[in-house]
Amino acid sequence: MDRRIPEVVGVRRTGWAALDRDPQLDLIEFICPHCGAESQKNARRERAEYHFTDGFMQDLQGEGVQCHHCRQSLRVVPVVMLHDQEEIKRFEAMRAEEHVPRQ
């Protein structure tokens, strides 16, 4: 029996509105690999704990979570912090390249 918990990429959108907001009020958005539902959770780590990796600020420790829809356990890792539209476009372009089937 495979007891491995699936991992999924989480996105933490900071934006200009977040500059005066408590970092613990930021939300992490993710898509459940079990049921495909979009979900979110409160961020647990301070923004200062993120490190610059692969061109983005990321939390590589991740966080465990349970999907609100199907109740399956999963691990949100890495959590990528995106600040503005340019970073969002660059991140989506990078993720699209990862999912292109290679021949």
TAKA-V280661 format. One record per residue. N is the residue number from 1. PSI is psi as a letter, one per 40 degrees, with the letter a starting at -180 (999 if undefined). Layout:
n:N psi:PSI
n:N psi:PSI
//
This chain:
n:1 psi:h
n:2 psi:h
n:3 psi:e
n:4 psi:h
n:5 psi:h
n:6 psi:i
n:7 psi:i
n:8 psi:i
n:9 psi:h
n:10 psi:i
n:11 psi:h
n:12 psi:h
n:13 psi:h
n:14 psi:d
n:15 psi:i
n:16 psi:d
n:17 psi:d
n:18 psi:e
n:19 psi:d
n:20 psi:e
n:21 psi:i
n:22 psi:h
n:23 psi:d
n:24 psi:e
n:25 psi:e
n:26 psi:i
n:27 psi:i
n:28 psi:h
n:29 psi:i
n:30 psi:i
n:31 psi:h
n:32 psi:h
n:33 psi:e
n:34 psi:d
n:35 psi:e
n:36 psi:e
n:37 psi:h
n:38 psi:h
n:39 psi:i
n:40 psi:i
n:41 psi:i
n:42 psi:i
n:43 psi:i
n:44 psi:d
n:45 psi:i
n:46 psi:i
n:47 psi:d
n:48 psi:e
n:49 psi:e
n:50 psi:i
n:51 psi:i
n:52 psi:h
n:53 psi:h
n:54 psi:f
n:55 psi:e
n:56 psi:i
n:57 psi:h
n:58 psi:i
n:59 psi:h
n:60 psi:e
n:61 psi:d
n:62 psi:a
n:63 psi:i
n:64 psi:i
n:65 psi:i
n:66 psi:h
n:67 psi:h
n:68 psi:d
n:69 psi:d
n:70 psi:e
n:71 psi:e
n:72 psi:i
n:73 psi:i
n:74 psi:i
n:75 psi:h
n:76 psi:h
n:77 psi:h
n:78 psi:i
n:79 psi:h
n:80 psi:h
n:81 psi:h
n:82 psi:h
n:83 psi:d
n:84 psi:i
n:85 psi:d
n:86 psi:d
n:87 psi:d
n:88 psi:d
n:89 psi:d
n:90 psi:d
n:91 psi:d
n:92 psi:d
n:93 psi:d
n:94 psi:d
n:95 psi:d
n:96 psi:d
n:97 psi:d
n:98 psi:d
n:99 psi:e
n:100 psi:h
n:101 psi:h
n:102 psi:i
n:103 psi:999
//
